[in-house]
Amino acid sequence: SDIKIFGYCNGLFAVKTRPKSKEIALWNPSTRKHRILAKCYSDDNGSHECVNGLGYDAASDDYKLVKNLQPGDDEFIGVSVYVHSLKTNSWQQIKESCFCKLCFALAGLHSSDPEVAKYDLMVAFDPKSEELYQVPLPPVEDDGYFDEVDDFRGCLCLTRDYDMYEYNYQGPFGTWMMKEYGVMESWTQKDPISFGTGLRRIFVS
């Protein structure tokens, strides 16, 4: 069956094996082992769900999964956010709302959603406190958007794209590095890379 990946952290993948199932598993492809997570107690109320990301809490040696549950088709009305603890195999609702995809980097989950980035900030989730907070984006004024989040040598990194889905796109994409976490002035741009006609980026490592 088709496997849909919702999050990745330290070699673990949050996956579903059936498109319409609300059953989520953590899968380690290296050991070929998986663990099916306990069902969220709100899964049976007809809500639509969106899994935001998987992170690791070093303080408690625990993996945390974040997901939204919304009661109808409008994802911005009545959203509830739940956090799953792998150690206790249980879900807990938190107060904050989060609508965007989250990627694990620098001990936290960070947004890579253009709809959030247009406000010149990232939404981040702290697996230890289970709270959301804001991280400033680089001071950039152009038509691009940030879509890839990662960490490199202990620094938060972002990749900036410029409509990479255009087949004849020939412009650059660039990487920004935050040398001092949380300080906007510490963002540093790396040399941009340009593509020739017809070439498209697959991924950035």
C-alpha positions in Angstrom: 0.0 0.0 0.0 1.0 3.6 -0.5 2.9 5.2 2.5 2.3 8.9 3.2 5.0 10.6 5.2 4.0 13.4 7.6 7.2 14.1 9.5 10.8 13.1 10.0 13.2 13.3 12.9 16.4 11.5 13.8 15.8 8.6 11.4 12.1 8.2 12.4 9.2 8.8 10.0 5.6 9.6 11.0 3.6 7.7 8.3 0.1 6.5 7.3 -0.4 3.4 5.2 -4.0 4.0 4.2 -5.1 7.4 2.8 -8.3 7.7 4.7 -7.2 6.1 7.9 -6.5 8.1 11.0 -4.0 5.5 12.2 -0.5 6.9 12.4 2.7 5.0 12.9 6.3 5.8 13.7 8.6 3.9 11.3 12.3 3.3 11.5 13.5 2.1 8.0 16.9 1.2 9.3 15.6 -1.4 11.8 12.4 -2.1 9.8 10.4 -1.7 12.9 7.3 0.5 13.5 5.0 1.4 16.3 1.3 2.3 15.8 0.4 5.3 17.9 -2.6 5.4 20.2 -5.7 6.8 18.8 -6.4 10.5 19.6 -9.6 10.7 21.6 -11.1 13.3 19.2 -10.5 11.2 16.1 -14.1 9.8 16.1 -15.9 13.2 16.0 -15.8 13.6 12.3 -13.0 16.1 12.3 -10.5 16.6 9.5 -6.9 16.2 10.6 -3.5 17.6 9.5 -0.3 16.2 10.9 2.1 19.1 11.3 5.4 17.5 12.2 7.6 15.2 14.4 10.1 16.5 16.9 12.4 15.3 19.7 12.6 16.5 23.3 16.1 15.8 24.5 15.3 16.7 28.1 12.8 13.9 28.5 14.2 11.7 25.7 10.8 11.6 24.0 9.5 12.1 20.5 6.5 14.5 20.0 4.0 14.5 17.1 1.9 17.6 16.5 -1.4 17.5 14.6 -4.5 19.7 13.9 -8.1 18.6 14.1 -10.7 20.9 12.5 -14.4 20.2 12.7 -15.3 21.1 9.1 -13.9 22.0 5.7 -12.8 25.5 6.9 -9.3 24.8 8.4 -9.2 28.2 10.1 -12.4 27.7 12.2 -12.4 25.7 15.5 -9.0 24.2 15.1 -7.7 22.1 18.0 -4.0 21.2 18.3 -2.9 17.9 19.9 0.6 16.6 20.8 1.4 12.9 21.0 4.1 11.7 23.4 5.9 8.5 22.2 7.0 7.7 25.8 3.5 7.6 27.2 1.8 6.8 23.9 -0.9 9.4 24.6 -2.3 12.6 23.2 -2.8 16.0 24.9 -4.5 19.1 23.6 -2.6 22.4 23.8 -4.0 25.9 23.8 -2.2 27.3 20.8 -3.3 27.0 17.2 -1.0 26.0 14.4 -2.0 25.7 10.7 1.3 25.1 9.0 3.7 22.3 8.2 6.5 22.0 10.8 10.0 20.7 10.2 12.4 19.6 13.0 15.6 21.7 13.3 17.7 22.8 16.3 15.6 21.0 18.9 12.4 22.6 17.7 9.8 22.3 15.0 9.8 25.3 12.6 7.2 26.3 9.9 8.0 26.3 6.2 4.7 27.7 5.1 4.6 30.7 2.7 1.3 31.8 4.2 3.0 32.3 7.6 6.3 33.7 6.1 4.5 36.6 4.5 4.2 38.1 8.0 8.1 38.0 8.2 8.2 35.3 10.9 8.3 31.6 11.4 6.1 29.7 13.8 8.1 27.2 15.9 7.0 24.6 18.4 9.1 23.7 21.5 8.8 19.9 22.2 9.9 20.4 25.8 7.4 23.1 26.9 4.8 22.1 24.2 4.4 25.8 23.3 4.5 27.8 20.1 6.8 30.8 19.6 7.9 33.1 16.8 11.3 33.3 15.0 12.1 36.3 12.8 12.8 35.7 9.1 15.7 37.3 7.1 15.0 40.9 5.9 14.3 40.1 2.3 12.1 42.1 -0.1 11.4 40.2 -3.4 8.9 37.8 -4.9 10.5 34.7 -3.4 9.4 32.6 -0.5 11.1 30.3 2.1 10.1 26.7 1.8 12.9 24.5 3.2 14.0 24.4 6.9 17.0 22.6 8.2 20.0 23.0 10.5 23.6 23.1 9.5 26.4 23.0 12.1 24.1 24.1 14.8 22.6 27.0 12.8 19.0 27.3 11.5 19.0 27.4 7.7 16.3 28.4 5.2 16.1 28.0 1.4 14.5 30.7 -0.6 12.7 29.8 -3.8 11.4 31.8 -6.7 8.6 29.9 -8.4 10.6 26.8 -9.0 7.7 25.1 -10.7 8.1 27.2 -13.8 9.6 24.8 -16.4 11.7 27.6 -17.9 12.8 29.2 -14.7 16.4 30.4 -14.8 16.7 32.4 -11.6 18.6 31.7 -8.4 17.7 30.1 -5.2 19.6 30.9 -2.0 20.2 29.7 1.5 20.1 31.9 4.6 21.8 30.9 7.9 20.9 32.2 11.3 24.2 32.3 13.2 22.7 33.3 16.5 19.3 31.7 17.1 16.4 34.1 17.5 18.4 37.2 16.4 17.2 38.6 13.1 20.4 40.6 12.6 22.4 37.3 12.6 20.9 36.0 9.3 23.6 35.6 6.7 22.9 34.9 3.0 25.0 32.3 1.3 25.9 32.5 -2.4 22.8 31.9 -4.6 22.8 29.1 -7.2 21.3 29.6 -10.6 19.6 27.0 -12.8 19.7 26.7 -16.6 16.6 26.4 -18.7 14.5 23.4 -18.0 16.3 22.4 -14.8 14.5 22.0 -11.5 15.7 21.5 -8.0 14.9 18.1 -6.5 16.0 18.7 -2.9 18.6 20.6 -0.9 20.8 18.8 1.6 
